[in-house]
């Protein structure tokens, strides 16, 4: 009669072991899936929102610096005041306007990728700047009506800072999530450097 006790004990231990293996494997699989989804979302934030915005803002900044160097009023300049106006209009239309159009398109289509619950106020300020500049330029170009009585809104420096900060934050989260998903790989890479 006691001969079946070891068999029953072995079956119970095997069943508990099998259940524990399945349970902990499922937990690990779910965690891995969550981390992979997070990595995918962070990649989208970097590739579709923060990265392109950061690059476009940098292009605008560099374009403005080049424009300022061309039309500088200090020192000897070979451009007349009419040429300065024409160069400014050309650079704004050919270079800066398309960059603003791309930024607005990203904000219109990908704002849900912002890394905060609410979009930074600088996005609203940027839109006011870009839209006002575009409308005033188009009113002058198409209707020849001057709107110089309306004070222009400067490009908000906080917009560039917020986008750069968002990009760095998301990149840090991405690196941390990769390290969490593949801890041994990261430790091995760090030990090799």
N, C-alpha and C positions, 0 to 999 in steps of 0.2 A: 504494500500500500504506500509506503514511503518512496518507492522507486519513481513515481511520477513527479515528485516535488522538484528534483533537479531539472527535469524536462520543462516543467511549468515555469520555474524560475528563469531558465534560459530563454524561454519564449517571451516572458515579460520583459526581461532585460533587452532582448533583441527588438521587441516592439517599442519600448521606450527609447532605445538608441535610434531606431529608424525614424520615429516621430521627431526626436530632437534634431537629427540631421536634416530632415525635411524643413522643420520650423526655422532653424537658424540659417539654412540655405536660402529659404524664402525671404527672410529678413535682409540678408546680404544682397540678394537679387533686387529687392525693392529699393534698397539704399543705392545700389549701383545705378538703377534705372533713374531714380530721382536726380542723382548727381550728373548723369549723362544729359538729362533734359535741361538741367540748370546750365551746364556747359554750352549746350546748343543755344539757349536763350542769351547767355552772355556773349557768345560769338555773334549773334544777330545784332545785339546792342552795339558791339564794337564795329562790325562790318557795315551795318546799314544805317546807323544813326551817328554815334559819337565820332567814329573815324572819318567818315565823309564830311561831317560838319566841321570838325577840327581842321581838316585839310582845306576846305573852302574858305574858312575864316582866315587861315594863314595866307592863302592866295590873295584875298582881298587886302590884307595888311601889307603884303609885299607889293601888290599893284599900286596901292596908295603911296607907299614909300618911293617907288619908281616914278610915279606921276609927280610927286612933290619935288623930286630931284630934277625932273625935266623942266618944270615950270617955276623953278625957284626964282624969287624976285630979288634975292640977295646976291650981290656980286655981279660979274658980267654975264648977261644972258643974251643969247643971240635971237631970242624969240620976242616978237612984238606982243603987245597986250592982246591983240586980236588972235595971234597965233596961240598964245597961252589959253585963251578961251576955247579955241578950236581943238587943241590938244586935250584939254580937260574933258570936253564933250565927247571926243573920240574915245578916249580911254574908258570913260564911264560907260559909254554905250557898247563898245566892243569887248571890254574885259570885265568890268565890275558888274554891270547889269546881269550878264549871264550867270555870274557866280551867285548873285543875290537870288536869281530865279531858281537856281539849283537848291539853295538853302531853303527857300520857301517851299519848294516841292518836297524836300525831305521832312520839313516840319509838318506839312500837310498830310503826308502819307505815312510817316513813321514816328509820330510824336508818342505813340503808345509805348515805344521802346525807351522812353526817358527813365532814368534810374530812381526817380522819386515818385511819391504818390501824386504830387502836383508839379506841374512844370515850373521851373524857376521864372521869376518875374522878368528876368532879363530876356527871355524869349519874346514876351509881349513887347518889351521895349525895342528889341531888334525889329520885330514886325512893323511897329510904328515907324521906325527909322526907314526901313527898306520900302515900305508902301508909300510913305509920304514922298520920299525921294523919287520913286518911280512915277507917281501921279503928277508931281510938279514938273518933272522932265517931259512927260507925255503931254501935259497941258500946254507947255511952251512949244514943243515940237509940232503938235497937231493943230493947236488953236492959236498959237502965237500970242497967248495971254500970259503976262508976267505974274508970277506968284511970289516975287521976292519979298513981299510984305509979310509973308509967313516965315517965321524963324525955322530953319532946318534943324532936324534932330540929329545929333552926332551918332556915329556908330557906338553902341553901348559896350564899353570895355568889360563890363560884368558878363556880357554874353560870352565873350571869348573865355573868360575865366571860368564860368559855369560849365561850358562845354569841355574845356580842358580838365577841370576837376572831375566831371562826370566820366570822361574817358579814363582817367587814371584810376578812379574808384572801380569802374567795371573791369578794367584790366587786372587790378589787384584781386578782385573777387574771382575772376577767371583763373588766375594763377593759384589762388587758395583752393578753389574747387578741384582743379587738376591735381594738386598735391593731396587733397583729401581722397580723391578717387584712386590715385596711383601713388601711395605713400612710399613704397619701396623704390619705385623708379626715380622719384624726386630725390630721395636720400642718396641713391646711387649716383645720380647726376651731380649732386652737390659735393659728394666726396671725391669725384673725379676732377673737379675744378680747383 
